[in-house]
Amino acid sequence: MRDSLVVKNRMLDDQNETIASLKRAKQRLEEEVAQLEKREEELSYQVDDMEVAKRKMDKEHQELQDQLDELKHELGKAREKLEDERSHARKIKDDVGTREEKNRALREKLEQKEQMVEFVERELRKIKSAQKESEARLISKHEDLKLSLESSKNELTANKVQLRTSNRLLKLAHEECTKLQKQNQ
């Protein structure tokens, strides 16, 4: 009888140690869940910030596209005018004397306008290139944040499942301990 009581007491001690260990594990898991939830919230804010930045970039892109369309329109007009001036220059060549001076002046104007057109085209290419690079960086960063958020959500889900399992084991151990205490009485 006494040996039986000693065995039961040892079993109760073991279960109490197990319960204490499970409680510590539960506490650690709850702390991890809190940290992961905080990280999830931070990542959510970062995603929101990235979406705001993307909308801003989209707006800037649209503004640049509008400017580009306007410059293309102006370029079309300039080319039409350039063609008109070239035609006029051919007529002037037919004339003699002072007309040759006018012709030379018009050629110089044409060269300046062509240089302006080339300059505008180069600048447009630079703007497009810079915009594409900026969009690519933004998209890449956005995707990285999405992956990080998804990973954190997965970790949080796994920790919640582990916490539920620990709670069930703790409850079972507590019930078993209560049964053993009743049997000892």
PyMOL commands that place a pseudoatom at each C-alpha (Angstrom):
pseudoatom trace, name=CA, resn=MET, resi=1, chain=A, elem=C, hetatm=0, pos=[0.000, 0.000, 0.000]
pseudoatom trace, name=CA, resn=ARG, resi=2, chain=A, elem=C, hetatm=0, pos=[2.778, 2.376, 0.930]
pseudoatom trace, name=CA, resn=ASP, resi=3, chain=A, elem=C, hetatm=0, pos=[4.687, 1.483, -2.280]
pseudoatom trace, name=CA, resn=SER, resi=4, chain=A, elem=C, hetatm=0, pos=[1.541, 2.164, -4.244]
pseudoatom trace, name=CA, resn=LEU, resi=5, chain=A, elem=C, hetatm=0, pos=[1.236, 5.567, -2.612]
pseudoatom trace, name=CA, resn=VAL, resi=6, chain=A, elem=C, hetatm=0, pos=[4.901, 6.364, -3.366]
pseudoatom trace, name=CA, resn=VAL, resi=7, chain=A, elem=C, hetatm=0, pos=[4.381, 5.343, -7.013]
pseudoatom trace, name=CA, resn=LYS, resi=8, chain=A, elem=C, hetatm=0, pos=[1.254, 7.488, -7.261]
pseudoatom trace, name=CA, resn=ASN, resi=9, chain=A, elem=C, hetatm=0, pos=[3.075, 10.434, -5.725]
pseudoatom trace, name=CA, resn=ARG, resi=10, chain=A, elem=C, hetatm=0, pos=[5.925, 10.027, -8.200]
pseudoatom trace, name=CA, resn=MET, resi=11, chain=A, elem=C, hetatm=0, pos=[3.427, 9.854, -11.024]
pseudoatom trace, name=CA, resn=LEU, resi=12, chain=A, elem=C, hetatm=0, pos=[1.768, 13.015, -9.746]
pseudoatom trace, name=CA, resn=ASP, resi=13, chain=A, elem=C, hetatm=0, pos=[5.163, 14.711, -9.472]
pseudoatom trace, name=CA, resn=ASP, resi=14, chain=A, elem=C, hetatm=0, pos=[5.995, 13.660, -13.055]
pseudoatom trace, name=CA, resn=GLN, resi=15, chain=A, elem=C, hetatm=0, pos=[2.662, 14.946, -14.279]
pseudoatom trace, name=CA, resn=ASN, resi=16, chain=A, elem=C, hetatm=0, pos=[3.129, 18.201, -12.397]
pseudoatom trace, name=CA, resn=GLU, resi=17, chain=A, elem=C, hetatm=0, pos=[6.541, 18.607, -14.024]
pseudoatom trace, name=CA, resn=THR, resi=18, chain=A, elem=C, hetatm=0, pos=[4.986, 17.807, -17.400]
pseudoatom trace, name=CA, resn=ILE, resi=19, chain=A, elem=C, hetatm=0, pos=[2.231, 20.357, -16.795]
pseudoatom trace, name=CA, resn=ALA, resi=20, chain=A, elem=C, hetatm=0, pos=[4.788, 22.978, -15.776]
pseudoatom trace, name=CA, resn=SER, resi=21, chain=A, elem=C, hetatm=0, pos=[6.857, 22.185, -18.856]
pseudoatom trace, name=CA, resn=LEU, resi=22, chain=A, elem=C, hetatm=0, pos=[3.788, 22.442, -21.083]
pseudoatom trace, name=CA, resn=LYS, resi=23, chain=A, elem=C, hetatm=0, pos=[2.840, 25.737, -19.476]
pseudoatom trace, name=CA, resn=ARG, resi=24, chain=A, elem=C, hetatm=0, pos=[6.333, 27.103, -20.203]
pseudoatom trace, name=CA, resn=ALA, resi=25, chain=A, elem=C, hetatm=0, pos=[6.086, 25.839, -23.773]
pseudoatom trace, name=CA, resn=LYS, resi=26, chain=A, elem=C, hetatm=0, pos=[2.653, 27.423, -24.077]
pseudoatom trace, name=CA, resn=GLN, resi=27, chain=A, elem=C, hetatm=0, pos=[4.036, 30.733, -22.778]
pseudoatom trace, name=CA, resn=ARG, resi=28, chain=A, elem=C, hetatm=0, pos=[6.910, 30.611, -25.310]
pseudoatom trace, name=CA, resn=LEU, resi=29, chain=A, elem=C, hetatm=0, pos=[4.486, 29.848, -28.123]
pseudoatom trace, name=CA, resn=GLU, resi=30, chain=A, elem=C, hetatm=0, pos=[2.179, 32.661, -27.085]
pseudoatom trace, name=CA, resn=GLU, resi=31, chain=A, elem=C, hetatm=0, pos=[5.157, 35.053, -27.082]
pseudoatom trace, name=CA, resn=GLU, resi=32, chain=A, elem=C, hetatm=0, pos=[6.186, 33.813, -30.539]
pseudoatom trace, name=CA, resn=VAL, resi=33, chain=A, elem=C, hetatm=0, pos=[2.624, 34.239, -31.808]
pseudoatom trace, name=CA, resn=ALA, resi=34, chain=A, elem=C, hetatm=0, pos=[2.555, 37.803, -30.428]
pseudoatom trace, name=CA, resn=GLN, resi=35, chain=A, elem=C, hetatm=0, pos=[5.868, 38.575, -32.147]
pseudoatom trace, name=CA, resn=LEU, resi=36, chain=A, elem=C, hetatm=0, pos=[4.684, 37.066, -35.414]
pseudoatom trace, name=CA, resn=GLU, resi=37, chain=A, elem=C, hetatm=0, pos=[1.417, 38.976, -35.239]
pseudoatom trace, name=CA, resn=LYS, resi=38, chain=A, elem=C, hetatm=0, pos=[3.396, 42.172, -34.659]
pseudoatom trace, name=CA, resn=ARG, resi=39, chain=A, elem=C, hetatm=0, pos=[5.656, 41.341, -37.621]
pseudoatom trace, name=CA, resn=GLU, resi=40, chain=A, elem=C, hetatm=0, pos=[2.582, 40.604, -39.734]
pseudoatom trace, name=CA, resn=GLU, resi=41, chain=A, elem=C, hetatm=0, pos=[1.146, 44.001, -38.830]
pseudoatom trace, name=CA, resn=GLU, resi=42, chain=A, elem=C, hetatm=0, pos=[4.464, 45.712, -39.693]
pseudoatom trace, name=CA, resn=LEU, resi=43, chain=A, elem=C, hetatm=0, pos=[4.591, 43.909, -43.025]
pseudoatom trace, name=CA, resn=SER, resi=44, chain=A, elem=C, hetatm=0, pos=[1.000, 44.857, -43.686]
pseudoatom trace, name=CA, resn=TYR, resi=45, chain=A, elem=C, hetatm=0, pos=[1.920, 48.511, -43.145]
pseudoatom trace, name=CA, resn=GLN, resi=46, chain=A, elem=C, hetatm=0, pos=[4.878, 48.121, -45.489]
pseudoatom trace, name=CA, resn=VAL, resi=47, chain=A, elem=C, hetatm=0, pos=[2.629, 46.567, -48.139]
pseudoatom trace, name=CA, resn=ASP, resi=48, chain=A, elem=C, hetatm=0, pos=[0.203, 49.488, -47.726]
pseudoatom trace, name=CA, resn=ASP, resi=49, chain=A, elem=C, hetatm=0, pos=[3.100, 51.927, -48.108]
pseudoatom trace, name=CA, resn=MET, resi=50, chain=A, elem=C, hetatm=0, pos=[4.264, 50.115, -51.222]
pseudoatom trace, name=CA, resn=GLU, resi=51, chain=A, elem=C, hetatm=0, pos=[0.768, 50.255, -52.691]
pseudoatom trace, name=CA, resn=VAL, resi=52, chain=A, elem=C, hetatm=0, pos=[0.611, 54.002, -52.030]
pseudoatom trace, name=CA, resn=ALA, resi=53, chain=A, elem=C, hetatm=0, pos=[4.027, 54.385, -53.676]
pseudoatom trace, name=CA, resn=LYS, resi=54, chain=A, elem=C, hetatm=0, pos=[2.849, 52.296, -56.621]
pseudoatom trace, name=CA, resn=ARG, resi=55, chain=A, elem=C, hetatm=0, pos=[-0.230, 54.466, -57.052]
pseudoatom trace, name=CA, resn=LYS, resi=56, chain=A, elem=C, hetatm=0, pos=[2.014, 57.518, -56.930]
pseudoatom trace, name=CA, resn=MET, resi=57, chain=A, elem=C, hetatm=0, pos=[4.313, 55.963, -59.540]
pseudoatom trace, name=CA, resn=ASP, resi=58, chain=A, elem=C, hetatm=0, pos=[1.275, 55.108, -61.676]
pseudoatom trace, name=CA, resn=LYS, resi=59, chain=A, elem=C, hetatm=0, pos=[0.137, 58.719, -61.463]
pseudoatom trace, name=CA, resn=GLU, resi=60, chain=A, elem=C, hetatm=0, pos=[3.626, 59.958, -62.346]
pseudoatom trace, name=CA, resn=HIS, resi=61, chain=A, elem=C, hetatm=0, pos=[3.723, 57.438, -65.180]
pseudoatom trace, name=CA, resn=GLN, resi=62, chain=A, elem=C, hetatm=0, pos=[0.425, 58.767, -66.504]
pseudoatom trace, name=CA, resn=GLU, resi=63, chain=A, elem=C, hetatm=0, pos=[1.693, 62.342, -66.244]
pseudoatom trace, name=CA, resn=LEU, resi=64, chain=A, elem=C, hetatm=0, pos=[4.870, 61.396, -68.102]
pseudoatom trace, name=CA, resn=GLN, resi=65, chain=A, elem=C, hetatm=0, pos=[2.796, 59.534, -70.688]
pseudoatom trace, name=CA, resn=ASP, resi=66, chain=A, elem=C, hetatm=0, pos=[0.643, 62.630, -71.159]
pseudoatom trace, name=CA, resn=GLN, resi=67, chain=A, elem=C, hetatm=0, pos=[3.782, 64.734, -71.552]
pseudoatom trace, name=CA, resn=LEU, resi=68, chain=A, elem=C, hetatm=0, pos=[5.143, 62.200, -74.001]
pseudoatom trace, name=CA, resn=ASP, resi=69, chain=A, elem=C, hetatm=0, pos=[1.925, 62.293, -76.020]
pseudoatom trace, name=CA, resn=GLU, resi=70, chain=A, elem=C, hetatm=0, pos=[2.040, 66.068, -76.049]
pseudoatom trace, name=CA, resn=LEU, resi=71, chain=A, elem=C, hetatm=0, pos=[5.698, 66.057, -77.115]
pseudoatom trace, name=CA, resn=LYS, resi=72, chain=A, elem=C, hetatm=0, pos=[4.921, 63.530, -79.842]
pseudoatom trace, name=CA, resn=HIS, resi=73, chain=A, elem=C, hetatm=0, pos=[2.123, 65.764, -81.048]
pseudoatom trace, name=CA, resn=GLU, resi=74, chain=A, elem=C, hetatm=0, pos=[4.481, 68.745, -81.023]
pseudoatom trace, name=CA, resn=LEU, resi=75, chain=A, elem=C, hetatm=0, pos=[7.092, 66.617, -82.761]
pseudoatom trace, name=CA, resn=GLY, resi=76, chain=A, elem=C, hetatm=0, pos=[4.565, 65.746, -85.469]
pseudoatom trace, name=CA, resn=LYS, resi=77, chain=A, elem=C, hetatm=0, pos=[3.803, 69.410, -85.902]
pseudoatom trace, name=CA, resn=ALA, resi=78, chain=A, elem=C, hetatm=0, pos=[7.515, 70.226, -85.954]
pseudoatom trace, name=CA, resn=ARG, resi=79, chain=A, elem=C, hetatm=0, pos=[8.106, 67.552, -88.586]
pseudoatom trace, name=CA, resn=GLU, resi=80, chain=A, elem=C, hetatm=0, pos=[5.250, 68.880, -90.671]
pseudoatom trace, name=CA, resn=LYS, resi=81, chain=A, elem=C, hetatm=0, pos=[6.659, 72.345, -90.320]
pseudoatom trace, name=CA, resn=LEU, resi=82, chain=A, elem=C, hetatm=0, pos=[10.112, 70.985, -91.138]
pseudoatom trace, name=CA, resn=GLU, resi=83, chain=A, elem=C, hetatm=0, pos=[8.782, 69.421, -94.314]
pseudoatom trace, name=CA, resn=ASP, resi=84, chain=A, elem=C, hetatm=0, pos=[7.047, 72.654, -95.203]
pseudoatom trace, name=CA, resn=GLU, resi=85, chain=A, elem=C, hetatm=0, pos=[10.242, 74.606, -94.655]
pseudoatom trace, name=CA, resn=ARG, resi=86, chain=A, elem=C, hetatm=0, pos=[12.246, 72.160, -96.770]
pseudoatom trace, name=CA, resn=SER, resi=87, chain=A, elem=C, hetatm=0, pos=[9.757, 72.618, -99.578]
pseudoatom trace, name=CA, resn=HIS, resi=88, chain=A, elem=C, hetatm=0, pos=[10.026, 76.333, -99.187]
pseudoatom trace, name=CA, resn=ALA, resi=89, chain=A, elem=C, hetatm=0, pos=[13.831, 76.036, -99.251]
pseudoatom trace, name=CA, resn=ARG, resi=90, chain=A, elem=C, hetatm=0, pos=[13.650, 74.242, -102.608]
pseudoatom trace, name=CA, resn=LYS, resi=91, chain=A, elem=C, hetatm=0, pos=[11.646, 77.115, -104.015]
pseudoatom trace, name=CA, resn=ILE, resi=92, chain=A, elem=C, hetatm=0, pos=[14.140, 79.616, -102.674]
pseudoatom trace, name=CA, resn=LYS, resi=93, chain=A, elem=C, hetatm=0, pos=[16.991, 77.741, -104.392]
pseudoatom trace, name=CA, resn=ASP, resi=94, chain=A, elem=C, hetatm=0, pos=[15.351, 78.552, -107.677]
pseudoatom trace, name=CA, resn=ASP, resi=95, chain=A, elem=C, hetatm=0, pos=[15.652, 82.236, -106.919]
pseudoatom trace, name=CA, resn=VAL, resi=96, chain=A, elem=C, hetatm=0, pos=[18.949, 84.107, -107.203]
pseudoatom trace, name=CA, resn=GLY, resi=97, chain=A, elem=C, hetatm=0, pos=[20.794, 86.733, -105.214]
pseudoatom trace, name=CA, resn=THR, resi=98, chain=A, elem=C, hetatm=0, pos=[19.171, 87.601, -101.882]
pseudoatom trace, name=CA, resn=ARG, resi=99, chain=A, elem=C, hetatm=0, pos=[17.090, 84.479, -101.981]
pseudoatom trace, name=CA, resn=GLU, resi=100, chain=A, elem=C, hetatm=0, pos=[20.243, 82.418, -101.457]
pseudoatom trace, name=CA, resn=GLU, resi=101, chain=A, elem=C, hetatm=0, pos=[20.826, 84.224, -98.142]
pseudoatom trace, name=CA, resn=LYS, resi=102, chain=A, elem=C, hetatm=0, pos=[17.306, 83.406, -97.018]
pseudoatom trace, name=CA, resn=ASN, resi=103, chain=A, elem=C, hetatm=0, pos=[17.849, 79.790, -98.006]
pseudoatom trace, name=CA, resn=ARG, resi=104, chain=A, elem=C, hetatm=0, pos=[21.011, 79.541, -95.902]
pseudoatom trace, name=CA, resn=ALA, resi=105, chain=A, elem=C, hetatm=0, pos=[19.208, 81.005, -92.859]
pseudoatom trace, name=CA, resn=LEU, resi=106, chain=A, elem=C, hetatm=0, pos=[16.366, 78.539, -93.236]
pseudoatom trace, name=CA, resn=ARG, resi=107, chain=A, elem=C, hetatm=0, pos=[18.798, 75.625, -93.373]
pseudoatom trace, name=CA, resn=GLU, resi=108, chain=A, elem=C, hetatm=0, pos=[20.378, 76.754, -90.148]
pseudoatom trace, name=CA, resn=LYS, resi=109, chain=A, elem=C, hetatm=0, pos=[16.921, 76.912, -88.542]
pseudoatom trace, name=CA, resn=LEU, resi=110, chain=A, elem=C, hetatm=0, pos=[16.145, 73.465, -89.828]
pseudoatom trace, name=CA, resn=GLU, resi=111, chain=A, elem=C, hetatm=0, pos=[19.329, 72.053, -88.373]
pseudoatom trace, name=CA, resn=GLN, resi=112, chain=A, elem=C, hetatm=0, pos=[18.533, 73.619, -85.017]
pseudoatom trace, name=CA, resn=LYS, resi=113, chain=A, elem=C, hetatm=0, pos=[15.043, 72.168, -85.074]
pseudoatom trace, name=CA, resn=GLU, resi=114, chain=A, elem=C, hetatm=0, pos=[16.350, 68.728, -86.029]
pseudoatom trace, name=CA, resn=GLN, resi=115, chain=A, elem=C, hetatm=0, pos=[18.796, 68.928, -83.155]
pseudoatom trace, name=CA, resn=MET, resi=116, chain=A, elem=C, hetatm=0, pos=[15.938, 69.903, -80.870]
pseudoatom trace, name=CA, resn=VAL, resi=117, chain=A, elem=C, hetatm=0, pos=[13.894, 66.972, -82.144]
pseudoatom trace, name=CA, resn=GLU, resi=118, chain=A, elem=C, hetatm=0, pos=[16.816, 64.592, -81.604]
pseudoatom trace, name=CA, resn=PHE, resi=119, chain=A, elem=C, hetatm=0, pos=[17.372, 66.037, -78.154]
pseudoatom trace, name=CA, resn=VAL, resi=120, chain=A, elem=C, hetatm=0, pos=[13.688, 65.587, -77.267]
pseudoatom trace, name=CA, resn=GLU, resi=121, chain=A, elem=C, hetatm=0, pos=[13.745, 62.013, -78.587]
pseudoatom trace, name=CA, resn=ARG, resi=122, chain=A, elem=C, hetatm=0, pos=[16.867, 61.205, -76.527]
pseudoatom trace, name=CA, resn=GLU, resi=123, chain=A, elem=C, hetatm=0, pos=[15.295, 62.696, -73.406]
pseudoatom trace, name=CA, resn=LEU, resi=124, chain=A, elem=C, hetatm=0, pos=[12.109, 60.727, -74.001]
pseudoatom trace, name=CA, resn=ARG, resi=125, chain=A, elem=C, hetatm=0, pos=[14.102, 57.503, -74.264]
pseudoatom trace, name=CA, resn=LYS, resi=126, chain=A, elem=C, hetatm=0, pos=[15.907, 58.341, -71.013]
pseudoatom trace, name=CA, resn=ILE, resi=127, chain=A, elem=C, hetatm=0, pos=[12.604, 59.063, -69.255]
pseudoatom trace, name=CA, resn=LYS, resi=128, chain=A, elem=C, hetatm=0, pos=[11.075, 55.807, -70.476]
pseudoatom trace, name=CA, resn=SER, resi=129, chain=A, elem=C, hetatm=0, pos=[14.129, 53.816, -69.428]
pseudoatom trace, name=CA, resn=ALA, resi=130, chain=A, elem=C, hetatm=0, pos=[14.224, 55.381, -65.960]
pseudoatom trace, name=CA, resn=GLN, resi=131, chain=A, elem=C, hetatm=0, pos=[10.524, 54.794, -65.500]
pseudoatom trace, name=CA, resn=LYS, resi=132, chain=A, elem=C, hetatm=0, pos=[10.794, 51.115, -66.495]
pseudoatom trace, name=CA, resn=GLU, resi=133, chain=A, elem=C, hetatm=0, pos=[13.668, 50.578, -64.065]
pseudoatom trace, name=CA, resn=SER, resi=134, chain=A, elem=C, hetatm=0, pos=[11.757, 52.298, -61.285]
pseudoatom trace, name=CA, resn=GLU, resi=135, chain=A, elem=C, hetatm=0, pos=[8.643, 50.214, -61.943]
pseudoatom trace, name=CA, resn=ALA, resi=136, chain=A, elem=C, hetatm=0, pos=[10.684, 47.007, -62.008]
pseudoatom trace, name=CA, resn=ARG, resi=137, chain=A, elem=C, hetatm=0, pos=[12.286, 47.853, -58.646]
pseudoatom trace, name=CA, resn=LEU, resi=138, chain=A, elem=C, hetatm=0, pos=[8.921, 48.708, -57.150]
pseudoatom trace, name=CA, resn=ILE, resi=139, chain=A, elem=C, hetatm=0, pos=[7.317, 45.514, -58.433]
pseudoatom trace, name=CA, resn=SER, resi=140, chain=A, elem=C, hetatm=0, pos=[10.235, 43.423, -57.170]
pseudoatom trace, name=CA, resn=LYS, resi=141, chain=A, elem=C, hetatm=0, pos=[10.077, 45.022, -53.727]
pseudoatom trace, name=CA, resn=HIS, resi=142, chain=A, elem=C, hetatm=0, pos=[6.304, 44.579, -53.636]
pseudoatom trace, name=CA, resn=GLU, resi=143, chain=A, elem=C, hetatm=0, pos=[6.655, 40.869, -54.512]
pseudoatom trace, name=CA, resn=ASP, resi=144, chain=A, elem=C, hetatm=0, pos=[9.340, 40.381, -51.844]
pseudoatom trace, name=CA, resn=LEU, resi=145, chain=A, elem=C, hetatm=0, pos=[7.065, 41.927, -49.235]
pseudoatom trace, name=CA, resn=LYS, resi=146, chain=A, elem=C, hetatm=0, pos=[4.170, 39.736, -50.342]
pseudoatom trace, name=CA, resn=LEU, resi=147, chain=A, elem=C, hetatm=0, pos=[6.349, 36.617, -49.998]
pseudoatom trace, name=CA, resn=SER, resi=148, chain=A, elem=C, hetatm=0, pos=[7.588, 37.718, -46.581]
pseudoatom trace, name=CA, resn=LEU, resi=149, chain=A, elem=C, hetatm=0, pos=[4.032, 38.379, -45.418]
pseudoatom trace, name=CA, resn=GLU, resi=150, chain=A, elem=C, hetatm=0, pos=[2.856, 34.997, -46.715]
pseudoatom trace, name=CA, resn=SER, resi=151, chain=A, elem=C, hetatm=0, pos=[5.754, 33.274, -44.945]
pseudoatom trace, name=CA, resn=SER, resi=152, chain=A, elem=C, hetatm=0, pos=[4.898, 35.038, -41.684]
pseudoatom trace, name=CA, resn=LYS, resi=153, chain=A, elem=C, hetatm=0, pos=[1.249, 34.060, -42.041]
pseudoatom trace, name=CA, resn=ASN, resi=154, chain=A, elem=C, hetatm=0, pos=[2.269, 30.421, -42.571]
pseudoatom trace, name=CA, resn=GLU, resi=155, chain=A, elem=C, hetatm=0, pos=[4.509, 30.493, -39.495]
pseudoatom trace, name=CA, resn=LEU, resi=156, chain=A, elem=C, hetatm=0, pos=[1.708, 32.068, -37.475]
pseudoatom trace, name=CA, resn=THR, resi=157, chain=A, elem=C, hetatm=0, pos=[-0.739, 29.378, -38.577]
pseudoatom trace, name=CA, resn=ALA, resi=158, chain=A, elem=C, hetatm=0, pos=[1.730, 26.619, -37.672]
pseudoatom trace, name=CA, resn=ASN, resi=159, chain=A, elem=C, hetatm=0, pos=[2.361, 28.166, -34.255]
pseudoatom trace, name=CA, resn=LYS, resi=160, chain=A, elem=C, hetatm=0, pos=[-1.378, 28.486, -33.600]
pseudoatom trace, name=CA, resn=VAL, resi=161, chain=A, elem=C, hetatm=0, pos=[-1.843, 24.789, -34.411]
pseudoatom trace, name=CA, resn=GLN, resi=162, chain=A, elem=C, hetatm=0, pos=[1.059, 23.894, -32.131]
pseudoatom trace, name=CA, resn=LEU, resi=163, chain=A, elem=C, hetatm=0, pos=[-0.431, 26.067, -29.372]
pseudoatom trace, name=CA, resn=ARG, resi=164, chain=A, elem=C, hetatm=0, pos=[-3.838, 24.372, -29.686]
pseudoatom trace, name=CA, resn=THR, resi=165, chain=A, elem=C, hetatm=0, pos=[-2.146, 20.965, -29.500]
pseudoatom trace, name=CA, resn=SER, resi=166, chain=A, elem=C, hetatm=0, pos=[-0.199, 22.020, -26.406]
pseudoatom trace, name=CA, resn=ASN, resi=167, chain=A, elem=C, hetatm=0, pos=[-3.385, 23.297, -24.792]
pseudoatom trace, name=CA, resn=ARG, resi=168, chain=A, elem=C, hetatm=0, pos=[-5.121, 19.963, -25.444]
pseudoatom trace, name=CA, resn=LEU, resi=169, chain=A, elem=C, hetatm=0, pos=[-2.187, 18.022, -24.001]
pseudoatom trace, name=CA, resn=LEU, resi=170, chain=A, elem=C, hetatm=0, pos=[-2.124, 20.317, -20.990]
pseudoatom trace, name=CA, resn=LYS, resi=171, chain=A, elem=C, hetatm=0, pos=[-5.845, 19.799, -20.432]
pseudoatom trace, name=CA, resn=LEU, resi=172, chain=A, elem=C, hetatm=0, pos=[-5.479, 16.015, -20.743]
pseudoatom trace, name=CA, resn=ALA, resi=173, chain=A, elem=C, hetatm=0, pos=[-2.563, 16.019, -18.313]
pseudoatom trace, name=CA, resn=HIS, resi=174, chain=A, elem=C, hetatm=0, pos=[-4.523, 18.138, -15.888]
pseudoatom trace, name=CA, resn=GLU, resi=175, chain=A, elem=C, hetatm=0, pos=[-7.518, 15.794, -16.076]
pseudoatom trace, name=CA, resn=GLU, resi=176, chain=A, elem=C, hetatm=0, pos=[-5.260, 12.793, -15.543]
pseudoatom trace, name=CA, resn=CYS, resi=177, chain=A, elem=C, hetatm=0, pos=[-3.650, 14.520, -12.570]
pseudoatom trace, name=CA, resn=THR, resi=178, chain=A, elem=C, hetatm=0, pos=[-7.065, 15.271, -11.090]
pseudoatom trace, name=CA, resn=LYS, resi=179, chain=A, elem=C, hetatm=0, pos=[-8.093, 11.622, -11.518]
pseudoatom trace, name=CA, resn=LEU, resi=180, chain=A, elem=C, hetatm=0, pos=[-4.930, 10.428, -9.802]
pseudoatom trace, name=CA, resn=GLN, resi=181, chain=A, elem=C, hetatm=0, pos=[-5.438, 12.856, -6.927]
pseudoatom trace, name=CA, resn=LYS, resi=182, chain=A, elem=C, hetatm=0, pos=[-8.994, 11.596, -6.477]
pseudoatom trace, name=CA, resn=GLN, resi=183, chain=A, elem=C, hetatm=0, pos=[-7.728, 7.998, -6.451]
pseudoatom trace, name=CA, resn=ASN, resi=184, chain=A, elem=C, hetatm=0, pos=[-5.134, 8.881, -3.778]
pseudoatom trace, name=CA, resn=GLN, resi=185, chain=A, elem=C, hetatm=0, pos=[-7.709, 10.325, -1.457]
for i in range(1, 185): cmd.bond("trace and resi %d" % i, "trace and resi %d" % (i + 1))
show_as sticks, trace
zoom trace
